[in-house]
Amino acid sequence: MNRVNSKTRTLNLLGFFCPIPINETRIALTDCPDGETIEVLCDDHETLRDIPLLCERMGATLLSVEEDAGEYTFLISKKKLEEVI
């Protein structure tokens, strides 16, 4: 299910390896206002472990993770899950 809407910012981090995807995602989450959703595109398999941990540390909600031909799409909301529902 794709929940991308007009308040979604996309970070295309394909071709970058850790720690760059994590650092860029952290910066984007820090800079975005509450209620914004960030779509993060990566192809580094380590992000499957690191981005969920980053979301937990920053109080963000990981809405979904999808994989397609080795590319991962993370949908992250700045709001906590109880505020999203």
For each residue, the residues with C-beta under 8 A, 3 or more apart:
1: 64
2: 75
3: 8 37 63 64 75
4: 8 10 37 39 75
5: 8 37
6:
7: 35 36 37
8: 3 4 5 36 37 38 39 75
9: 28 32 36 37 38 39
10: 4 38 39 40 41
11: 24 25 28 38 39 40 41
12: 41
13: 16 20 21 24 25 40 41 42 44
14: 41 42 43 71
15: 43
16: 13 20 21 24 42 44
17: 20 21 44 46
18: 21 22 44 46 47 50
19: 22 23
20: 13 16 17 23 24
21: 13 16 17 18 24 25 40 42 44 47 50 51
22: 18 19 25 26 47 50 51 54
23: 19 20 26 27
24: 11 13 16 20 21 27 28
25: 11 13 21 22 28 29 38 40 51 54 74 76
26: 22 23 29 30 54 58
27: 23 24 30 31
28: 9 11 24 25 31 32 38 40
29: 25 26 32 38 54 58 60 76 78
30: 26 27 58
31: 27 28
32: 9 28 29 36 38 78
33: 36 78
34: 78 79
35: 7 77 78 79
36: 7 8 9 32 33 77 78
37: 3 4 5 7 8 9 63 75 76 77 78
38: 8 9 10 11 25 28 29 32 74 75 76 77 78
39: 4 8 9 10 11 73 74 75 76
40: 10 11 13 21 25 28 47 51 73 74 75 76
41: 10 11 12 13 14 71 72 73
42: 13 14 16 21 47 51 71 72 74
43: 14 15 70 71 72
44: 13 16 17 18 21 47
45: 48 70 72
46: 17 18 49 50
47: 18 21 22 40 42 44 50 51 72 74
48: 45 51 52 65 72
49: 46 52 53
50: 18 21 22 46 47 53 54
51: 21 22 25 40 42 47 48 54 55 62 65 74 76
52: 48 49 55 56 62 65
53: 49 50 56 57
54: 22 25 26 29 50 51 57 58 60
55: 51 52 58 60 61 62 76
56: 52 53 59
57: 53 54
58: 26 29 30 54 55
59: 56 80
60: 29 54 55 76 77 78 79 80
61: 55 76 77 79 80 81 84
62: 51 52 55 65 74 75 76
63: 3 37 75 76 77 84
64: 1 3 73 74 75
65: 48 51 52 62 72 73 74 75
66: 72 73
67: 70 71 72 73
68: 71 73
69:
70: 43 45 67
71: 14 41 42 43 67 68
72: 41 42 43 45 47 48 65 66 67
73: 39 40 41 64 65 66 67 68
74: 25 38 39 40 42 47 51 62 64 65
75: 2 3 4 8 37 38 39 40 62 63 64 65
76: 25 29 37 38 39 40 51 55 60 61 62 63
77: 35 36 37 38 60 61 63 84
78: 29 32 33 34 35 36 37 38 60
79: 34 35 60 61 83 84
80: 59 60 61 83 84
81: 61 84 85
82: 85
83: 79 80
84: 61 63 77 79 80 81
85: 81 82
